[in-house]
Amino acid sequence: MPGTVAAPSGEQYSITHGSQTVVITEVGASLRDYTAAGRPVLDGYGAEEPCTGGRGQSLLPWPNRVRGGRYPWQGSTEQLDLTEPDKGGAIHGLTRWANWRLVERSGHRARFAYVLHACPGWPFVLGCELDYSLGDAGLTVRTTATNLGRRACPYGTGAHPYLHAGAPTIDSARLAVPARRYLPVDGAGIPTGQAPVDGTPYDLRRARQLGDRRLDTAYTDLERDGDGRARAHLTRPDGRRVALWLDEAYSYLQAFTGDTLPEPDRRRTGLAVEPMTCAPDAFNSGAGLVVLGPGDTHTAAWGIEPPAEPAPEENRP
């Protein structure tokens, strides 16, 4: 409309609980900002800035990459638009730049919906919902997808939050990832298999200082706590620790230190910890891939427990 000035990420929606505040955007129903007790939990972006580096975006109907943007399905080969031209592939799904619809909001909760209709390389119809809620234990994000079409479709989901390190860079923070195996990749970022983390720089089962460590690494075979959740921990220089958890629908977790981001001033300012229900290139490998028949629904949940008191001394390297 003439005279209307819109934010790059569309309408902004806030939810609160106690000292916690979350801001979600219309574009992608993305997690733009999260603060607790006045301190940033996420390395997000401003209301007048576009999203870069996938910050806070949810990834449907696949996370990470599809080699060459091509995959076989039911006797044919589908070709997606190449959204990562430098690697010749398709990355992070089809919904993160779409305008999602707010369908419900209360003080501490907001729910968004989007229908992904057929498009190049995706001859299916998928109903998508994102539900954000805040409580005493922090933030919960629940992703639900329903096959609204007449054909079975491949499916995976993930998310791309960057945890704030409590410092200008992540170098002095310590990271723990509860995974026994990691996925080596080729030059296009496509897994070449799995390998144990034992004896490798990717073994982060005990918290390690990031230093100059460069990660763009997918992990699997996750160790889970008694509640069935796996938790990655980022411990800040002041000893306060933030946890990102994922429920049993998520079998993979990606850690990304941001060294290859195209914006030099955003490299290593936050650590992306990305829950994924399937492996990179699952549309080809089938690793963790969900097949949704007509009418089938899939739900997955992850969340963030905001910084707690300094970690016990015995957990520090």
KEKOLLO-917369 format. One record per residue (C-alpha): residue number from 1; x, y, z. Coordinates in nm, 4 decimals, decimal comma. Example, Ala and Ser with C-alpha at 12.3 -4.5 7.8 and 13.67 -1.06 7.14 Angstrom:
   gunu          u          v          w
      1     1,2300    -0,4500     0,7800
      2     1,3670    -0,1060     0,7140
# end
This chain:
   gunu          u          v          w
      1     0,0000     0,0000     0,0000
      2     0,1248     0,3537    -0,0758
      3     0,2954     0,5073     0,2265
      4     0,3276     0,1753     0,4107
      5     0,6731     0,0877     0,5459
      6     0,7179    -0,2807     0,6190
      7     0,9923    -0,4475     0,8198
      8     1,2142    -0,6790     0,6113
      9     1,0845    -0,9785     0,8080
     10     0,7217    -0,8646     0,8136
     11     0,5046    -0,8338     1,1218
     12     0,6716    -0,8910     1,4595
     13     0,4988    -1,0938     1,7311
     14     0,6146    -1,1002     2,0951
     15     0,5409    -1,3530     2,3673
     16     0,6543    -1,3261     2,7288
     17     0,6801    -1,5260     3,0489
     18     0,8352    -1,3750     3,3594
     19     1,1631    -1,2135     3,2535
     20     1,1682    -1,3969     2,9191
     21     1,0681    -1,2397     2,5871
     22     1,0637    -1,3994     2,2417
     23     1,0002    -1,2248     1,9090
     24     0,8778    -1,4246     1,6082
     25     0,8512    -1,2823     1,2567
     26     0,5836    -1,3170     0,9919
     27     0,8467    -1,4179     0,7351
     28     0,9267    -1,7830     0,7987
     29     0,7607    -1,7685     1,1432
     30     1,1239    -1,7265     1,2456
     31     1,2690    -1,6909     1,5950
     32     1,4247    -1,3446     1,5643
     33     1,5041    -1,2656     1,9285
     34     1,5041    -1,4286     2,2722
     35     1,6046    -1,2547     2,5948
     36     1,5920    -1,3681     2,9577
     37     1,6456    -1,1348     3,2538
     38     1,7377    -0,8639     3,0059
     39     2,0237    -1,0670     2,8531
     40     2,0326    -1,2147     2,5013
     41     1,9868    -1,5884     2,4736
     42     2,0192    -1,5852     2,0937
     43     2,2487    -1,4124     1,8488
     44     1,9537    -1,2883     1,6445
     45     1,8887    -0,9803     1,4326
     46     1,7082    -0,6481     1,4547
     47     1,3550    -0,5640     1,3523
     48     1,4853    -0,3438     1,0699
     49     1,7320    -0,6036     0,9421
     50     1,6739    -0,8952     0,7054
     51     1,7521    -1,2415     0,8337
     52     2,1016    -1,3606     0,7379
     53     2,2719    -1,6945     0,7864
     54     1,9382    -1,8690     0,8468
     55     1,9173    -1,7092     1,1948
     56     1,6216    -1,8505     1,3848
     57     1,4555    -1,9984     1,0769
     58     1,2619    -2,3243     1,0762
     59     1,3456    -2,5598     0,7910
     60     1,0707    -2,7520     0,6120
     61     1,0230    -2,9887     0,4310
     62     1,3922    -3,0691     0,4703
     63     1,6824    -2,9315     0,6749
     64     2,0352    -2,8820     0,5439
     65     2,1184    -2,9819     0,1850
     66     1,9914    -3,1828    -0,1117
     67     2,2735    -3,2756    -0,3499
     68     2,2268    -3,1012    -0,6846
     69     1,8702    -3,0193    -0,5768
     70     1,7709    -3,3592    -0,7217
     71     1,6157    -3,6637    -0,5612
     72     1,4322    -3,9759    -0,6820
     73     1,0723    -4,0265    -0,5792
     74     0,8253    -4,2955    -0,6825
     75     0,9838    -4,3680    -1,0171
     76     1,0693    -4,0124    -1,1203
     77     1,3437    -3,7612    -1,0455
     78     1,2476    -3,4269    -0,8936
     79     1,4562    -3,1127    -0,9500
     80     1,4435    -2,8348    -0,6899
     81     1,5583    -2,4792    -0,7490
     82     1,9257    -2,4403    -0,6550
     83     1,9225    -2,2145    -0,3507
     84     2,2897    -2,2688    -0,2673
     85     2,4500    -2,1960    -0,6068
     86     2,8109    -2,2054    -0,4847
     87     2,7669    -2,5695    -0,3827
     88     2,5209    -2,6523    -0,6585
     89     2,2466    -2,7645    -0,4246
     90     1,9190    -2,6837    -0,2528
     91     1,9352    -2,5861     0,1125
     92     1,7042    -2,5581     0,4147
     93     1,3659    -2,6276     0,2600
     94     1,0952    -2,4157     0,1000
     95     0,9120    -2,2267     0,3747
     96     1,1664    -2,0019     0,5479
     97     1,1032    -1,6979     0,3226
     98     0,7257    -1,7408     0,3024
     99     0,4735    -1,5292     0,4953
    100     0,3253    -1,7441     0,7701
    101    -0,0148    -1,6745     0,9233
    102    -0,0628    -1,6132     1,2941
    103    -0,3504    -1,8372     1,4032
    104    -0,3363    -1,8091     1,7813
    105    -0,1590    -1,5951     2,0390
    106    -0,1745    -1,5554     2,4147
    107     0,0707    -1,3898     2,6498
    108     0,3218    -1,6740     2,6489
    109     0,2359    -1,8620     2,3282
    110     0,2023    -1,8049     1,9529
    111     0,1056    -2,0493     1,6796
    112     0,1627    -2,0012     1,3064
    113     0,0470    -2,1886     0,9963
    114     0,1486    -2,2126     0,6327
    115     0,0412    -2,4364     0,3439
    116     0,3272    -2,5363     0,1178
    117     0,1710    -2,5982    -0,2214
    118     0,3336    -2,7700    -0,5183
    119     0,6329    -2,5936    -0,6749
    120     0,9367    -2,6965    -0,8826
    121     1,0780    -3,0176    -0,7402
    122     0,8009    -3,0446    -0,4784
    123     0,4819    -3,1900    -0,6333
    124     0,3061    -3,2228    -0,2969
    125     0,0906    -3,0204    -0,0557
    126     0,2013    -2,9899     0,3049
    127     0,0244    -2,8191     0,5935
    128     0,2803    -2,6717     0,8348
    129     0,2441    -2,5361     1,1888
    130     0,4939    -2,3804     1,4287
    131     0,3989    -2,3429     1,7940
    132     0,6168    -2,1284     2,0234
    133     0,5617    -2,1284     2,3984
    134     0,7478    -1,9904     2,6992
    135     0,7413    -2,1374     3,0497
    136     0,9491    -2,1575     3,3637
    137     1,1906    -2,3974     3,1892
    138     1,2380    -2,1752     2,8852
    139     1,1262    -2,1920     2,5222
    140     0,9574    -2,4835     2,3449
    141     0,9168    -2,4929     1,9650
    142     0,6818    -2,7575     1,8252
    143     0,6735    -2,8267     1,4502
    144     0,3804    -3,0159     1,2958
    145     0,3434    -3,1162     0,9325
    146     0,0447    -3,2857     0,7671
    147     0,0347    -3,4272     0,4156
    148    -0,2682    -3,2580     0,2579
    149    -0,2211    -3,4150    -0,0846
    150    -0,3073    -3,7433    -0,2518
    151     0,0504    -3,8778    -0,2753
    152     0,3037    -3,9849    -0,0181
    153     0,5791    -3,7262     0,0254
    154     0,9297    -3,7171     0,1736
    155     0,9722    -3,5046     0,4833
    156     1,2206    -3,3738     0,7348
    157     1,2437    -3,0655     0,9502
    158     1,5028    -2,8681     1,1405
    159     1,5739    -2,5285     1,2937
    160     1,8622    -2,2821     1,2788
    161     1,8980    -2,0817     1,6036
    162     2,2312    -1,9200     1,6943
    163     2,3090    -1,9289     2,0658
    164     2,4595    -1,6141     2,2158
    165     2,8022    -1,6741     2,3708
    166     2,7908    -1,3880     2,6221
    167     3,0903    -1,2299     2,4478
    168     3,1596    -1,0614     2,1122
    169     3,2708    -1,3967     1,9651
    170     3,2195    -1,7623     2,0471
    171     3,5935    -1,8329     2,0873
    172     3,6001    -1,8228     2,4688
    173     3,2807    -2,0292     2,5093
    174     3,2767    -2,4039     2,5744
    175     3,0572    -2,6441     2,3793
    176     2,9282    -2,9892     2,4721
    177     2,7457    -3,2043     2,2137
    178     2,6160    -3,5417     2,3417
    179     2,6877    -3,7413     2,0245
    180     2,8821    -4,0617     1,9629
    181     2,9041    -4,0247     1,5837
    182     2,9508    -3,7476     1,3289
    183     2,8985    -3,7236     0,9523
    184     3,2079    -3,6495     0,7390
    185     3,1175    -3,4502     0,4277
    186     3,2503    -3,3798     0,0789
    187     3,3204    -3,0375    -0,0700
    188     2,9489    -2,9777    -0,1299
    189     2,8604    -3,0434     0,2348
    190     2,7046    -3,3824     0,1570
    191     2,7722    -3,6684     0,4014
    192     3,0030    -3,9465     0,2872
    193     2,9029    -4,1755     0,5741
    194     2,9273    -4,1828     0,9537
    195     3,2230    -4,2160     1,1880
    196     3,2754    -4,2428     1,5645
    197     3,3791    -3,9173     1,7300
    198     3,6336    -4,1021     1,9482
    199     3,9823    -3,9609     1,9022
    200     3,8702    -3,6856     1,6618
    201     3,8383    -3,3072     1,7004
    202     3,4615    -3,3627     1,6742
    203     3,4366    -3,5390     2,0111
    204     3,2525    -3,2834     2,2231
    205     3,0901    -3,5179     2,4723
    206     3,2918    -3,3320     2,7341
    207     3,2712    -2,9522     2,7079
    208     3,5577    -2,8064     2,5060
    209     3,6574    -2,4452     2,4505
    210     3,5756    -2,3475     2,0947
    211     3,8886    -2,1374     2,0463
    212     3,9574    -2,1313     1,6725
    213     3,7676    -2,4584     1,6169
    214     3,5723    -2,4513     1,2896
    215     3,2551    -2,6577     1,2787
    216     2,9887    -2,7151     1,0176
    217     2,9275    -3,0658     1,1387
    218     2,6284    -3,2963     1,1718
    219     2,6148    -3,5360     1,4668
    220     2,4024    -3,8429     1,5380
    221     2,3780    -4,1365     1,7815
    222     2,2816    -3,8855     2,0473
    223     2,3056    -3,9564     2,4179
    224     1,9783    -3,8683     2,5892
    225     1,8838    -3,7688     2,9411
    226     1,6220    -3,9434     3,1532
    227     1,3439    -3,7346     2,9983
    228     1,4301    -3,8608     2,6488
    229     1,5814    -3,5299     2,5422
    230     1,9325    -3,4776     2,4105
    231     2,0954    -3,1523     2,5249
    232     2,3808    -2,9524     2,3753
    233     2,5333    -2,7015     2,6189
    234     2,7128    -2,3752     2,5449
    235     2,8935    -2,2436     2,8525
    236     2,9706    -1,8732     2,8480
    237     3,2916    -1,7128     2,9780
    238     3,1118    -1,6160     3,3022
    239     3,0247    -1,9828     3,3607
    240     2,6559    -1,9491     3,2767
    241     2,5312    -2,2297     3,0564
    242     2,2516    -2,2368     2,7988
    243     2,1076    -2,5690     2,6818
    244     1,9378    -2,6518     2,3530
    245     1,7312    -2,9702     2,3778
    246     1,5642    -3,1888     2,1175
    247     1,3070    -3,4601     2,1614
    248     1,3232    -3,8116     2,0201
    249     1,1851    -3,7029     1,6816
    250     1,5225    -3,5366     1,6206
    251     1,8017    -3,7868     1,5538
    252     2,0613    -3,5389     1,4245
    253     2,2183    -3,2155     1,5436
    254     2,4343    -2,9729     1,3446
    255     2,6901    -2,7376     1,5019
    256     2,8027    -2,4411     1,2899
    257     3,0594    -2,1840     1,4031
    258     2,9695    -1,9438     1,1229
    259     3,3142    -1,9109     0,9655
    260     3,1755    -1,9252     0,6096
    261     2,8920    -1,6747     0,6482
    262     2,8940    -1,4176     0,3661
    263     2,8694    -1,1281     0,6159
    264     3,2167    -1,0941     0,7770
    265     3,0804    -0,9030     1,0763
    266     2,8482    -1,1940     1,1659
    267     3,1076    -1,4711     1,1560
    268     3,1584    -1,6463     1,4912
    269     2,9327    -1,4002     1,6763
    270     2,6992    -1,6851     1,7718
    271     2,6941    -2,0628     1,7526
    272     2,4277    -2,2283     1,5390
    273     2,2987    -2,5446     1,7077
    274     2,0534    -2,7013     1,4651
    275     1,8143    -2,9855     1,5540
    276     1,7361    -3,2026     1,2496
    277     1,5003    -3,4989     1,2155
    278     1,7074    -3,6359     0,9283
    279     2,0606    -3,6217     0,7935
    280     2,1805    -3,3756     0,5290
    281     2,0778    -3,5037     0,1838
    282     1,8226    -3,7403     0,3375
    283     1,6038    -3,6996     0,0275
    284     1,8707    -3,9081    -0,1485
    285     2,0232    -4,1201     0,1278
    286     1,7031    -4,1881     0,3220
    287     1,8908    -4,1388     0,6514
    288     1,6221    -4,0357     0,9000
    289     1,3759    -3,9501     0,6234
    290     1,0054    -3,9547     0,7131
    291     0,7528    -4,0659     0,4527
    292     0,4154    -3,9011     0,5056
    293     0,1224    -4,0787     0,3467
    294    -0,1919    -3,8818     0,2572
    295    -0,3347    -3,7422     0,5794
    296    -0,0314    -3,8399     0,7894
    297     0,1012    -3,5970     1,0513
    298     0,4483    -3,5627     1,2035
    299     0,5331    -3,3623     1,5160
    300     0,8731    -3,2758     1,6612
    301     0,9777    -3,0493     1,9485
    302     1,2967    -2,8735     2,0526
    303     1,3669    -2,5912     2,2908
    304     1,6106    -2,3716     2,4777
    305     1,6757    -2,3590     2,8499
    306     1,8144    -2,0090     2,9116
    307     2,1452    -1,9515     3,0910
    308     2,1643    -2,1075     3,4340
    309     2,4026    -2,0386     3,7198
    310     2,7736    -2,1028     3,6523
    311     2,8492    -2,4656     3,5727
    312     3,0214    -2,6746     3,8431
    313     3,3992    -2,6513     3,8334
    314     3,4356    -3,0224     3,7578
    315     3,2576    -2,9779     3,4226
    316     3,5091    -2,7235     3,2996
    317     3,8040    -2,8224     3,0827
# end
